[in-house]
Amino acid sequence: MKILITGGGIVGSFLANVLSDKNEVTLVEKDPEKIHALIERTHAVRIINEDGCEPWVLEFAGVKESDIVLGVTGDDEDNLVISYLSKFEYEVPRIIARVNNPKNRWLYQKDFGVDIEVSASDIIATIVEEETTLGEVITVMKLKSGDIGLVEITVPEDSRAVNQTLSDLELPGETLVVTIVRNDAMRIPTADTVLIKGDRVLAMTSLKNKEALENILGHSTGGSR
């Protein structure tokens, strides 16, 4: 499968790494300061340092041959432009777009070329409403090879992750910590965030890495509840 990703931030680079194992992935990022880090973080991925909103860039990146286009930049307007061009100008079969500002979600419709919109705030709200428990998985993106899921793990008292920063933990390579719920408040994690007992960690990961992630954040014996 040929996949074109526009946006090389945390989400875009994460998806590129997850999907490049079994797919032909091209990643477009316009910020030259991010390119060096992308080359180091992503493997077997074609990287293009241009603006994905430009039709000639999309053509150069292979949009006409792509099976899926992912618009995951940090700008909703850019994601919608990319979605519209990919669907109506180049007839890409499947368009998946990231919603950055929940107030703009109403724009992410088929009229703008979006087949699937992904909103982190909606996913988290669903978890809170349904009171998702340890071990349950919400599938964020379902592809022919390798699903990407949002996993919730509660850090127990005897976890080796307690009092460790996220940067100190050897998380699986295809894992992105989205948020941490502590005392009913959501925290946006950074590399310096220290985990404590009772933290509910919400992470995007390829489902093949779910057990490994549970072993790192769960009980010190290596098991999961």
GROMACS elastic network, one bead per residue, 0.5 to 0.9 nm:
[ bonds ]
;  ai    aj funct       b0    kb
    1    22     6  0.78373   500
    1    23     6  0.50989   500
    1    24     6  0.61345   500
    1    25     6  0.84103   500
    1    66     6  0.76888   500
    1    67     6  0.62530   500
    1    68     6  0.80760   500
    1   144     6  0.84395   500
    1   145     6  0.89219   500
    2    23     6  0.60595   500
    2    25     6  0.60634   500
    2    26     6  0.80486   500
    2    62     6  0.87283   500
    2    65     6  0.71078   500
    2    67     6  0.53445   500
    2    68     6  0.67609   500
    2    69     6  0.88331   500
    3    16     6  0.89315   500
    3    19     6  0.82673   500
    3    20     6  0.88076   500
    3    23     6  0.70185   500
    3    24     6  0.61528   500
    3    26     6  0.64033   500
    3    27     6  0.85911   500
    3    63     6  0.85732   500
    3    65     6  0.89816   500
    3    66     6  0.56027   500
    3    67     6  0.60109   500
    3    69     6  0.59191   500
    3    70     6  0.76132   500
    4    24     6  0.85211   500
    4    25     6  0.59295   500
    4    27     6  0.60794   500
    4    28     6  0.77549   500
    4    58     6  0.87066   500
    4    61     6  0.73660   500
    4    62     6  0.75745   500
    4    63     6  0.67875   500
    4    66     6  0.63821   500
    4    67     6  0.81414   500
    4    68     6  0.63485   500
    4    70     6  0.62196   500
    4    71     6  0.86028   500
    5     8     6  0.78911   500
    5    12     6  0.66515   500
    5    13     6  0.88869   500
    5    15     6  0.81942   500
    5    16     6  0.73481   500
    5    25     6  0.73609   500
    5    26     6  0.61049   500
    5    28     6  0.62083   500
    5    29     6  0.87560   500
    5    68     6  0.84482   500
    5    69     6  0.58859   500
    5    71     6  0.62862   500
    5    72     6  0.71763   500
    6    12     6  0.71399   500
    6    26     6  0.84289   500
    6    27     6  0.58468   500
    6    29     6  0.62921   500
    6    30     6  0.89580   500
    6    51     6  0.85088   500
    6    52     6  0.59694   500
    6    53     6  0.87835   500
    6    69     6  0.77045   500
    6    70     6  0.61662   500
    6    71     6  0.51583   500
    6    72     6  0.59597   500
    6    73     6  0.62772   500
    6    79     6  0.80982   500
    6    82     6  0.79955   500
    7    10     6  0.88104   500
    7    11     6  0.79487   500
    7    12     6  0.53965   500
    7    13     6  0.80373   500
    7    27     6  0.71530   500
    7    28     6  0.59737   500
    7    29     6  0.50906   500
    7    30     6  0.77475   500
    7    52     6  0.79228   500
    7    70     6  0.84761   500
    7    71     6  0.67840   500
    7    72     6  0.52516   500
    7    74     6  0.73161   500
    7    79     6  0.87971   500
    8    11     6  0.72154   500
    8    13     6  0.53352   500
    8    14     6  0.87216   500
    8    16     6  0.86771   500
    8    27     6  0.67874   500
    8    28     6  0.66623   500
    8    29     6  0.50433   500
    8    30     6  0.82299   500
    8    31     6  0.83943   500
    8    34     6  0.73075   500
    8    35     6  0.80749   500
    8    38     6  0.71448   500
    8    72     6  0.79884   500
    8    73     6  0.70897   500
    9    12     6  0.52402   500
    9    13     6  0.59625   500
    9    14     6  0.82891   500
    9    29     6  0.81307   500
    9    34     6  0.77263   500
    9    38     6  0.85702   500
    9    72     6  0.82325   500
    9    73     6  0.70507   500
    9    74     6  0.76546   500
   10    13     6  0.54796   500
   10    14     6  0.60247   500
   10    15     6  0.86434   500
   10   176     6  0.79902   500
   11    14     6  0.51190   500
   11    15     6  0.61755   500
   11    16     6  0.85858   500
   11    72     6  0.68777   500
   11    73     6  0.82617   500
   11   176     6  0.79616   500
   12    15     6  0.52205   500
   12    16     6  0.61141   500
   12    17     6  0.87296   500
   12    27     6  0.77359   500
   12    70     6  0.84437   500
   12    71     6  0.86439   500
   12    72     6  0.60715   500
   12    73     6  0.74230   500
   13    17     6  0.62701   500
   13    18     6  0.86664   500
   13    27     6  0.80997   500
   13    38     6  0.67720   500
   13    41     6  0.73456   500
   13    42     6  0.65735   500
   14    17     6  0.53480   500
   14    18     6  0.63086   500
   14    19     6  0.86824   500
   14    41     6  0.88026   500
   14    42     6  0.82417   500
   14   173     6  0.87889   500
   14   174     6  0.63872   500
   14   175     6  0.72611   500
   14   176     6  0.70007   500
   14   204     6  0.89683   500
   14   205     6  0.87651   500
   15    18     6  0.50585   500
   15    19     6  0.59486   500
   15    20     6  0.82632   500
   15   148     6  0.86520   500
   15   174     6  0.81050   500
   16    19     6  0.53466   500
   16    20     6  0.57695   500
   16    25     6  0.66198   500
   16    26     6  0.79398   500
   16    27     6  0.71336   500
   16    42     6  0.67358   500
   16    43     6  0.83022   500
   16    44     6  0.89911   500
   16    45     6  0.69744   500
   17    20     6  0.54832   500
   17    21     6  0.73312   500
   17    41     6  0.79179   500
   17    42     6  0.55938   500
   17    43     6  0.67023   500
   17    44     6  0.83485   500
   17    45     6  0.79327   500
   17   173     6  0.82072   500
   17   174     6  0.64938   500
   18    21     6  0.66510   500
   18    22     6  0.88630   500
   18   146     6  0.80465   500
   18   148     6  0.80853   500
   18   173     6  0.86554   500
   18   174     6  0.57022   500
   18   175     6  0.86880   500
   18   205     6  0.81385   500
   18   206     6  0.65771   500
   19    22     6  0.63770   500
   19    23     6  0.59364   500
   19    24     6  0.81305   500
   19    25     6  0.71515   500
   19   145     6  0.78798   500
   19   146     6  0.75532   500
   20    24     6  0.61140   500
   20    25     6  0.56379   500
   20    26     6  0.89446   500
   20    42     6  0.86469   500
   20    43     6  0.74734   500
   20    44     6  0.63056   500
   20    45     6  0.64856   500
   21    24     6  0.83243   500
   21    43     6  0.88923   500
   21    44     6  0.78608   500
   22   145     6  0.67531   500
   22   146     6  0.84996   500
   23   145     6  0.80786   500
   24    44     6  0.81379   500
   24    45     6  0.73866   500
   24    46     6  0.84699   500
   25    44     6  0.77106   500
   25    45     6  0.53578   500
   25    46     6  0.64275   500
   25    47     6  0.87945   500
   26    45     6  0.57351   500
   26    47     6  0.59470   500
   26    48     6  0.75912   500
   26    61     6  0.66850   500
   26    62     6  0.80904   500
   27    45     6  0.68703   500
   27    46     6  0.60615   500
   27    48     6  0.61984   500
   27    49     6  0.86544   500
   27    61     6  0.80857   500
   28    46     6  0.84702   500
   28    47     6  0.59434   500
   28    49     6  0.60480   500
   28    50     6  0.63221   500
   28    51     6  0.71629   500
   28    52     6  0.61252   500
   28    57     6  0.84375   500
   28    58     6  0.85112   500
   28    61     6  0.75385   500
   29    32     6  0.76652   500
   29    34     6  0.76688   500
   29    35     6  0.73157   500
   29    47     6  0.75708   500
   29    48     6  0.63051   500
   29    49     6  0.51453   500
   29    50     6  0.58201   500
   29    51     6  0.65047   500
   29    52     6  0.71490   500
   29    73     6  0.84418   500
   30    33     6  0.89239   500
   30    34     6  0.83965   500
   30    35     6  0.85150   500
   30    48     6  0.79595   500
   30    49     6  0.51007   500
   30    52     6  0.72500   500
   31    34     6  0.56746   500
   31    35     6  0.70414   500
   31    49     6  0.69785   500
   31    50     6  0.76929   500
   31    51     6  0.83353   500
   32    35     6  0.53291   500
   32    36     6  0.78414   500
   32    49     6  0.63913   500
   32    50     6  0.84321   500
   33    36     6  0.68470   500
   33    37     6  0.79784   500
   34    37     6  0.55112   500
   34    38     6  0.61705   500
   34    39     6  0.88203   500
   35    39     6  0.62062   500
   35    40     6  0.87150   500
   35    47     6  0.78662   500
   35    48     6  0.84401   500
   35    49     6  0.69038   500
   36    39     6  0.52379   500
   36    40     6  0.64904   500
   36    41     6  0.87759   500
   37    40     6  0.51180   500
   37    41     6  0.60617   500
   37    42     6  0.84199   500
   38    41     6  0.50215   500
   38    42     6  0.56408   500
   38    43     6  0.88135   500
   38    47     6  0.79434   500
   39    42     6  0.55641   500
   39    43     6  0.72257   500
   39    45     6  0.84189   500
   39    47     6  0.75369   500
   40    43     6  0.76118   500
   42    45     6  0.62888   500
   42    47     6  0.89694   500
   43    46     6  0.85235   500
   46    61     6  0.87099   500
   47    61     6  0.88860   500
   48    51     6  0.88476   500
   48    57     6  0.85824   500
   48    60     6  0.89841   500
   48    61     6  0.73570   500
   50    53     6  0.88798   500
   50    54     6  0.83545   500
   50    57     6  0.66297   500
   51    54     6  0.58955   500
   51    57     6  0.67157   500
   51    58     6  0.86285   500
   52    55     6  0.74684   500
   52    56     6  0.86880   500
   52    57     6  0.58645   500
   52    58     6  0.59600   500
   52    61     6  0.88097   500
   52    71     6  0.89356   500
   52    78     6  0.80293   500
   52    81     6  0.89446   500
   52    82     6  0.66862   500
   53    56     6  0.88696   500
   53    57     6  0.75437   500
   53    58     6  0.75392   500
   53    78     6  0.62828   500
   53    79     6  0.81729   500
   53    81     6  0.61609   500
   53    82     6  0.54378   500
   53    85     6  0.82099   500
   54    57     6  0.53171   500
   54    58     6  0.65426   500
   54    59     6  0.88715   500
   54    82     6  0.82989   500
   55    58     6  0.51384   500
   55    59     6  0.62413   500
   55    60     6  0.86105   500
   55    82     6  0.86457   500
   55    85     6  0.73252   500
   55    86     6  0.88333   500
   55    89     6  0.88519   500
   56    59     6  0.50317   500
   56    60     6  0.60618   500
   56    61     6  0.85003   500
   57    61     6  0.60529   500
   57    62     6  0.86666   500
   57    63     6  0.89049   500
   58    62     6  0.63701   500
   58    63     6  0.53970   500
   58    64     6  0.82589   500
   58    82     6  0.84547   500
   58    85     6  0.87474   500
   58    86     6  0.80070   500
   59    62     6  0.51532   500
   59    63     6  0.53556   500
   59    64     6  0.65604   500
   59    90     6  0.86762   500
   60    63     6  0.75691   500
   61    64     6  0.87076   500
   62    65     6  0.55450   500
   62    66     6  0.63020   500
   63    67     6  0.83454   500
   63    68     6  0.86431   500
   63    69     6  0.75936   500
   63    86     6  0.69184   500
   63    90     6  0.68780   500
   63    91     6  0.89276   500
   63    92     6  0.72300   500
   64    67     6  0.86030   500
   64    86     6  0.82469   500
   64    90     6  0.56307   500
   64    91     6  0.74671   500
   64    92     6  0.68779   500
   65    90     6  0.89658   500
   65    92     6  0.79334   500
   66    69     6  0.68619   500
   66    92     6  0.64146   500
   66    93     6  0.81687   500
   66    94     6  0.89202   500
   67    92     6  0.61689   500
   67    93     6  0.59236   500
   67    94     6  0.64391   500
   67    95     6  0.87966   500
   68    92     6  0.65556   500
   68    93     6  0.65245   500
   68    95     6  0.58208   500
   68    96     6  0.75216   500
   69    82     6  0.85507   500
   69    83     6  0.76389   500
   69    86     6  0.72125   500
   69    87     6  0.89206   500
   69    92     6  0.72036   500
   69    93     6  0.85777   500
   69    94     6  0.65122   500
   69    95     6  0.50380   500
   69    96     6  0.63213   500
   69    97     6  0.82404   500
   70    79     6  0.84954   500
   70    82     6  0.87442   500
   70    83     6  0.80854   500
   70    94     6  0.86437   500
   70    95     6  0.60910   500
   70    97     6  0.56932   500
   70    98     6  0.78946   500
   71    76     6  0.89408   500
   71    78     6  0.79075   500
   71    80     6  0.76457   500
   71    81     6  0.89867   500
   71    82     6  0.64149   500
   71    83     6  0.65858   500
   71    95     6  0.76605   500
   71    96     6  0.62770   500
   71    98     6  0.61160   500
   72    75     6  0.81627   500
   72    76     6  0.85715   500
   72    78     6  0.88903   500
   72    79     6  0.64159   500
   72    96     6  0.82342   500
   72    97     6  0.58796   500
   72    99     6  0.80028   500
   72   100     6  0.87458   500
   73    76     6  0.73611   500
   73    78     6  0.69431   500
   73    79     6  0.62055   500
   73    97     6  0.87390   500
   73    98     6  0.73081   500
   73   100     6  0.85177   500
   74    78     6  0.81553   500
   74    79     6  0.81393   500
   74    98     6  0.81921   500
   74    99     6  0.85244   500
   74   100     6  0.63616   500
   75    78     6  0.53807   500
   75    79     6  0.64014   500
   75    80     6  0.88538   500
   75    98     6  0.89016   500
   75    99     6  0.84429   500
   75   100     6  0.67716   500
   75   101     6  0.86757   500
   76    79     6  0.50495   500
   76    80     6  0.62083   500
   76    81     6  0.86465   500
   76    97     6  0.87451   500
   76    98     6  0.74687   500
   76    99     6  0.62332   500
   76   100     6  0.60134   500
   76   101     6  0.72244   500
   76   104     6  0.73693   500
   77    80     6  0.52233   500
   77    81     6  0.62358   500
   77    82     6  0.86554   500
   78    81     6  0.51176   500
   78    82     6  0.61265   500
   78    83     6  0.84889   500
   79    82     6  0.51811   500
   79    83     6  0.60552   500
   79    84     6  0.85986   500
   79    97     6  0.62216   500
   79    98     6  0.70024   500
   79    99     6  0.81994   500
   80    84     6  0.60228   500
   80    85     6  0.85405   500
   80    97     6  0.75237   500
   80   107     6  0.80301   500
   80   108     6  0.71808   500
   80   112     6  0.64937   500
   80   113     6  0.76843   500
   80   114     6  0.76734   500
   81    84     6  0.51877   500
   81    85     6  0.61734   500
   81    86     6  0.84630   500
   81   112     6  0.79956   500
   81   113     6  0.88748   500
   82    85     6  0.53085   500
   82    86     6  0.59672   500
   82    87     6  0.85109   500
   82    97     6  0.88721   500
   82   113     6  0.87036   500
   83    86     6  0.51934   500
   83    87     6  0.60633   500
   83    88     6  0.84221   500
   83    95     6  0.62755   500
   83    96     6  0.77670   500
   83    97     6  0.70646   500
   83   112     6  0.66682   500
   83   113     6  0.51488   500
   83   114     6  0.58633   500
   83   115     6  0.88991   500
   84    87     6  0.53888   500
   84    88     6  0.58878   500
   84    89     6  0.74880   500
   84   110     6  0.89167   500
   84   111     6  0.81038   500
   84   112     6  0.50901   500
   84   114     6  0.73571   500
   85    88     6  0.55376   500
   85    90     6  0.65879   500
   85    91     6  0.83873   500
   85   112     6  0.88538   500
   85   113     6  0.77041   500
   86    89     6  0.58378   500
   86    90     6  0.50461   500
   86    91     6  0.61406   500
   86    92     6  0.56395   500
   86    93     6  0.88920   500
   86    95     6  0.75362   500
   86   113     6  0.74408   500
   87    90     6  0.57867   500
   87    92     6  0.50965   500
   87    93     6  0.71767   500
   87    94     6  0.77857   500
   87    95     6  0.70133   500
   87   112     6  0.83117   500
   87   113     6  0.51386   500
   87   114     6  0.77911   500
   88    91     6  0.53640   500
   88    92     6  0.79078   500
   88   112     6  0.87350   500
   88   113     6  0.68173   500
   89    92     6  0.85310   500
   91    94     6  0.87746   500
   92    95     6  0.70421   500
   93   115     6  0.89279   500
   94   114     6  0.81061   500
   94   115     6  0.62750   500
   94   116     6  0.81688   500
   95   113     6  0.69069   500
   95   114     6  0.53961   500
   95   115     6  0.51920   500
   95   116     6  0.65059   500
   95   117     6  0.86019   500
   96   114     6  0.61589   500
   96   115     6  0.59631   500
   96   117     6  0.58048   500
   96   118     6  0.73488   500
   96   141     6  0.89702   500
   97   108     6  0.76812   500
   97   114     6  0.64401   500
   97   115     6  0.79945   500
   97   116     6  0.64022   500
   97   118     6  0.61889   500
   97   119     6  0.87835   500
   98   108     6  0.88825   500
   98   116     6  0.87278   500
   98   117     6  0.58614   500
   98   119     6  0.61310   500
   98   120     6  0.84161   500
   99   102     6  0.64898   500
   99   103     6  0.89781   500
   99   104     6  0.71447   500
   99   105     6  0.62132   500
   99   108     6  0.77664   500
   99   117     6  0.65896   500
   99   118     6  0.58925   500
   99   120     6  0.76154   500
   99   121     6  0.88549   500
  100   103     6  0.87735   500
  100   104     6  0.78431   500
  100   105     6  0.84486   500
  100   118     6  0.89517   500
  100   119     6  0.68946   500
  100   120     6  0.79533   500
  100   121     6  0.87157   500
  101   104     6  0.56075   500
  101   105     6  0.71983   500
  101   119     6  0.83644   500
  101   121     6  0.87646   500
  102   105     6  0.52898   500
  102   106     6  0.84680   500
  102   119     6  0.71528   500
  102   120     6  0.88328   500
  102   121     6  0.70383   500
  102   122     6  0.80121   500
  103   106     6  0.73033   500
  103   107     6  0.89760   500
  104   107     6  0.57084   500
  104   108     6  0.74261   500
  105   108     6  0.54230   500
  105   109     6  0.83370   500
  105   117     6  0.79667   500
  105   119     6  0.79471   500
  106   109     6  0.68822   500
  107   110     6  0.89854   500
  107   111     6  0.85292   500
  107   112     6  0.72017   500
  108   111     6  0.81190   500
  108   112     6  0.64691   500
  108   113     6  0.79456   500
  108   114     6  0.58078   500
  108   115     6  0.83938   500
  108   116     6  0.81394   500
  108   117     6  0.62784   500
  109   112     6  0.54921   500
  109   113     6  0.66912   500
  109   114     6  0.53683   500
  109   115     6  0.71944   500
  109   116     6  0.83007   500
  109   117     6  0.80549   500
  110   115     6  0.58853   500
  110   116     6  0.86220   500
  111   114     6  0.73665   500
  114   117     6  0.66388   500
  118   122     6  0.80932   500
  118   123     6  0.81238   500
  118   140     6  0.75135   500
  118   141     6  0.84509   500
  119   122     6  0.53179   500
  119   123     6  0.63889   500
  119   124     6  0.87969   500
  120   123     6  0.50768   500
  120   124     6  0.61805   500
  120   125     6  0.85127   500
  120   178     6  0.81502   500
  121   124     6  0.51943   500
  121   125     6  0.60545   500
  121   126     6  0.85955   500
  122   126     6  0.61240   500
  122   127     6  0.86724   500
  123   126     6  0.51439   500
  123   127     6  0.64391   500
  123   128     6  0.88605   500
  123   138     6  0.81636   500
  123   140     6  0.81337   500
  123   150     6  0.82905   500
  124   127     6  0.50676   500
  124   128     6  0.63195   500
  124   129     6  0.86546   500
  124   179     6  0.86715   500
  124   202     6  0.83825   500
  125   128     6  0.51092   500
  125   129     6  0.60785   500
  125   130     6  0.84899   500
  126   129     6  0.51202   500
  126   130     6  0.59678   500
  126   131     6  0.81292   500
  126   132     6  0.84266   500
  127   130     6  0.52532   500
  127   131     6  0.55922   500
  127   132     6  0.52599   500
  127   133     6  0.87536   500
  127   138     6  0.83770   500
  127   152     6  0.87318   500
  128   132     6  0.69176   500
  129   132     6  0.80872   500
  130   133     6  0.88702   500
  132   135     6  0.85417   500
  132   136     6  0.64412   500
  132   137     6  0.82937   500
  132   138     6  0.89659   500
  132   152     6  0.74784   500
  133   136     6  0.59210   500
  133   137     6  0.89798   500
  133   152     6  0.70739   500
  133   153     6  0.79435   500
  133   154     6  0.84359   500
  134   137     6  0.86033   500
  134   151     6  0.81096   500
  134   152     6  0.57663   500
  134   153     6  0.52327   500
  134   154     6  0.64137   500
  134   200     6  0.88984   500
  134   224     6  0.87409   500
  134   225     6  0.71069   500
  135   151     6  0.71610   500
  135   152     6  0.67218   500
  135   153     6  0.68756   500
  135   210     6  0.87351   500
  135   214     6  0.83417   500
  135   224     6  0.82585   500
  135   225     6  0.75187   500
  136   150     6  0.88334   500
  136   151     6  0.66760   500
  136   152     6  0.69119   500
  136   153     6  0.88392   500
  137   149     6  0.61186   500
  137   150     6  0.58150   500
  137   151     6  0.50260   500
  137   152     6  0.71495   500
  137   207     6  0.86354   500
  138   148     6  0.88409   500
  138   149     6  0.55527   500
  138   150     6  0.52014   500
  138   151     6  0.67328   500
  138   152     6  0.89255   500
  139   142     6  0.67483   500
  139   147     6  0.69663   500
  139   148     6  0.61016   500
  139   150     6  0.61993   500
  139   151     6  0.86908   500
  139   207     6  0.88346   500
  140   147     6  0.78265   500
  140   148     6  0.57339   500
  140   149     6  0.50044   500
  140   150     6  0.62293   500
  140   204     6  0.81275   500
  141   147     6  0.60522   500
  141   148     6  0.52344   500
  141   149     6  0.68233   500
  142   145     6  0.82005   500
  142   146     6  0.73902   500
  142   148     6  0.65428   500
  142   149     6  0.84873   500
  143   146     6  0.62240   500
  143   147     6  0.58303   500
  143   148     6  0.82113   500
  144   147     6  0.78278   500
  146   206     6  0.66017   500
  146   207     6  0.71474   500
  146   208     6  0.77509   500
  147   205     6  0.86584   500
  147   206     6  0.59568   500
  147   207     6  0.60428   500
  147   208     6  0.84365   500
  148   204     6  0.67902   500
  148   205     6  0.57042   500
  148   207     6  0.59695   500
  149   203     6  0.81135   500
  149   204     6  0.55797   500
  149   205     6  0.56673   500
  149   206     6  0.61603   500
  149   207     6  0.60350   500
  149   210     6  0.86320   500
  150   178     6  0.86523   500
  150   202     6  0.65609   500
  150   203     6  0.55095   500
  150   205     6  0.65722   500
  150   206     6  0.87596   500
  150   207     6  0.87755   500
  151   201     6  0.79682   500
  151   202     6  0.56181   500
  151   203     6  0.53369   500
  151   204     6  0.63007   500
  151   205     6  0.73197   500
  151   207     6  0.86923   500
  151   210     6  0.73299   500
  152   200     6  0.65186   500
  152   201     6  0.56038   500
  152   203     6  0.66075   500
  153   199     6  0.81940   500
  153   200     6  0.56771   500
  153   201     6  0.52460   500
  153   202     6  0.66582   500
  153   203     6  0.83113   500
  153   213     6  0.85739   500
  153   214     6  0.67081   500
  153   217     6  0.71217   500
  153   218     6  0.72831   500
  153   224     6  0.89826   500
  154   197     6  0.81533   500
  154   198     6  0.58963   500
  154   199     6  0.56306   500
  154   201     6  0.61471   500
  154   202     6  0.88481   500
  154   217     6  0.77632   500
  154   218     6  0.72519   500
  155   158     6  0.83216   500
  155   159     6  0.63368   500
  155   161     6  0.74638   500
  155   162     6  0.73386   500
  155   195     6  0.78634   500
  155   196     6  0.71546   500
  155   197     6  0.54770   500
  155   198     6  0.51840   500
  155   199     6  0.53531   500
  155   200     6  0.64124   500
  155   201     6  0.74187   500
  155   217     6  0.58636   500
  155   218     6  0.57085   500
  155   219     6  0.78324   500
  156   159     6  0.54041   500
  156   161     6  0.88913   500
  156   162     6  0.80206   500
  156   196     6  0.85012   500
  156   197     6  0.54408   500
  156   198     6  0.59072   500
  156   199     6  0.80798   500
  156   217     6  0.80842   500
  156   218     6  0.62269   500
  156   219     6  0.63260   500
  156   220     6  0.89169   500
  157   160     6  0.86920   500
  157   162     6  0.71492   500
  157   196     6  0.80300   500
  157   198     6  0.72441   500
  157   219     6  0.78792   500
  158   161     6  0.85027   500
  158   162     6  0.75409   500
  158   197     6  0.81600   500
  158   218     6  0.80253   500
  158   219     6  0.56437   500
  158   220     6  0.57412   500
  158   221     6  0.85721   500
  159   162     6  0.56963   500
  159   197     6  0.79208   500
  159   215     6  0.89781   500
  159   216     6  0.78434   500
  159   217     6  0.62060   500
  159   218     6  0.53288   500
  159   221     6  0.81764   500
  159   222     6  0.87090   500
  160   163     6  0.81862   500
  160   164     6  0.78110   500
  160   216     6  0.72573   500
  160   217     6  0.70547   500
  160   218     6  0.76935   500
  160   219     6  0.71018   500
  160   220     6  0.51837   500
  160   221     6  0.88415   500
  161   164     6  0.52653   500
  161   165     6  0.78719   500
  161   166     6  0.84392   500
  161   168     6  0.88374   500
  161   169     6  0.70555   500
  161   194     6  0.86950   500
  161   195     6  0.65193   500
  161   196     6  0.77860   500
  161   197     6  0.87987   500
  161   216     6  0.68560   500
  161   217     6  0.55241   500
  161   218     6  0.77328   500
  161   219     6  0.88305   500
  161   220     6  0.82756   500
  162   165     6  0.85031   500
  162   194     6  0.76701   500
  162   195     6  0.53209   500
  162   197     6  0.60799   500
  162   217     6  0.82949   500
  163   194     6  0.56295   500
  163   195     6  0.53979   500
  163   196     6  0.56646   500
  163   197     6  0.83722   500
  164   167     6  0.81848   500
  164   168     6  0.61860   500
  164   169     6  0.69839   500
  164   192     6  0.88963   500
  164   193     6  0.81340   500
  164   194     6  0.52966   500
  164   195     6  0.58172   500
  164   196     6  0.80263   500
  165   168     6  0.51997   500
  165   169     6  0.67387   500
  165   190     6  0.87828   500
  165   191     6  0.66571   500
  165   192     6  0.53294   500
  165   193     6  0.51791   500
  165   195     6  0.62700   500
  166   169     6  0.53329   500
  166   170     6  0.82342   500
  166   171     6  0.81605   500
  166   177     6  0.86920   500
  166   189     6  0.82396   500
  166   190     6  0.73730   500
  166   191     6  0.52409   500
  166   192     6  0.63099   500
  166   193     6  0.59456   500
  166   194     6  0.65871   500
  166   195     6  0.74571   500
  167   170     6  0.75724   500
  167   171     6  0.86165   500
  167   190     6  0.83994   500
  167   192     6  0.64874   500
  167   193     6  0.81421   500
  168   171     6  0.88807   500
  168   191     6  0.83400   500
  168   192     6  0.86412   500
  169   216     6  0.76933   500
  169   217     6  0.87928   500
  170   173     6  0.84045   500
  170   216     6  0.77892   500
  171   174     6  0.82649   500
  171   175     6  0.67164   500
  171   176     6  0.87461   500
  171   212     6  0.82146   500
  171   213     6  0.65585   500
  171   216     6  0.71705   500
  171   217     6  0.89261   500
  172   175     6  0.56287   500
  172   176     6  0.89651   500
  172   205     6  0.82849   500
  172   209     6  0.66273   500
  172   210     6  0.89037   500
  172   212     6  0.69548   500
  172   213     6  0.65388   500
  173   176     6  0.86826   500
  173   205     6  0.88483   500
  173   209     6  0.87214   500
  174   204     6  0.82386   500
  174   205     6  0.57021   500
  174   206     6  0.63245   500
  174   209     6  0.75427   500
  175   203     6  0.66906   500
  175   204     6  0.57181   500
  175   206     6  0.71744   500
  175   209     6  0.79433   500
  175   213     6  0.82296   500
  176   202     6  0.87446   500
  176   203     6  0.54390   500
  176   204     6  0.50984   500
  176   205     6  0.63985   500
  177   180     6  0.78899   500
  177   188     6  0.89867   500
  177   189     6  0.71037   500
  177   190     6  0.88847   500
  177   201     6  0.71218   500
  177   202     6  0.60379   500
  177   204     6  0.63062   500
  177   205     6  0.85611   500
  178   188     6  0.71935   500
  178   189     6  0.70938   500
  178   201     6  0.78921   500
  178   202     6  0.56465   500
  178   203     6  0.51524   500
  178   204     6  0.66974   500
  179   186     6  0.65217   500
  179   187     6  0.57832   500
  179   188     6  0.51633   500
  179   189     6  0.58271   500
  179   200     6  0.84106   500
  179   201     6  0.63327   500
  179   202     6  0.54151   500
  179   203     6  0.71203   500
  180   185     6  0.82201   500
  180   186     6  0.57025   500
  180   187     6  0.51613   500
  180   188     6  0.66552   500
  180   189     6  0.66272   500
  180   195     6  0.87199   500
  180   199     6  0.64209   500
  180   200     6  0.55781   500
  180   202     6  0.61173   500
  180   203     6  0.87778   500
  181   184     6  0.60038   500
  181   185     6  0.54552   500
  181   187     6  0.61691   500
  181   198     6  0.88488   500
  181   199     6  0.59216   500
  181   201     6  0.65615   500
  181   202     6  0.79497   500
  182   185     6  0.52783   500
  182   186     6  0.63489   500
  182   187     6  0.72957   500
  182   196     6  0.87348   500
  182   198     6  0.72284   500
  182   199     6  0.52377   500
  182   200     6  0.66322   500
  182   201     6  0.89399   500
  183   186     6  0.83373   500
  183   198     6  0.84702   500
  183   199     6  0.80637   500
  188   193     6  0.88732   500
  189   192     6  0.79018   500
  189   193     6  0.57906   500
  189   194     6  0.89575   500
  190   193     6  0.52957   500
  191   194     6  0.85786   500
  195   198     6  0.87121   500
  195   199     6  0.66387   500
  195   201     6  0.89145   500
  196   199     6  0.58894   500
  197   200     6  0.89973   500
  201   217     6  0.85365   500
  204   207     6  0.88769   500
  205   208     6  0.81017   500
  205   209     6  0.64995   500
  205   210     6  0.67941   500
  205   213     6  0.85734   500
  206   209     6  0.56431   500
  206   210     6  0.70005   500
  207   210     6  0.51206   500
  207   211     6  0.82296   500
  208   211     6  0.73546   500
  208   212     6  0.83398   500
  209   212     6  0.52799   500
  209   213     6  0.62344   500
  209   214     6  0.87302   500
  210   213     6  0.52261   500
  210   214     6  0.62930   500
  210   215     6  0.87469   500
  211   214     6  0.50419   500
  211   215     6  0.62155   500
  211   216     6  0.87928   500
  211   223     6  0.87810   500
  211   224     6  0.78989   500
  212   215     6  0.50835   500
  212   216     6  0.64485   500
  212   217     6  0.88753   500
  212   222     6  0.89217   500
  213   216     6  0.51980   500
  213   217     6  0.62710   500
  213   218     6  0.80538   500
  214   217     6  0.52821   500
  214   218     6  0.51825   500
  214   219     6  0.83122   500
  214   222     6  0.80780   500
  214   223     6  0.74177   500
  214   224     6  0.57405   500
  214   225     6  0.85911   500
  215   218     6  0.52347   500
  215   219     6  0.68850   500
  215   220     6  0.77853   500
  215   221     6  0.81408   500
  215   223     6  0.55547   500
  215   224     6  0.60969   500
  216   219     6  0.78353   500
  216   220     6  0.78798   500
  216   222     6  0.69831   500
  216   223     6  0.88538   500
  217   220     6  0.82607   500
  217   222     6  0.87895   500
  217   224     6  0.85769   500
  218   221     6  0.83553   500
  218   222     6  0.69237   500
  218   223     6  0.66491   500
  218   224     6  0.54479   500
  218   225     6  0.75245   500
  219   222     6  0.56923   500
  219   223     6  0.57419   500
  219   224     6  0.62023   500
  219   225     6  0.79466   500
  220   223     6  0.73908   500
  221   224     6  0.87079   500
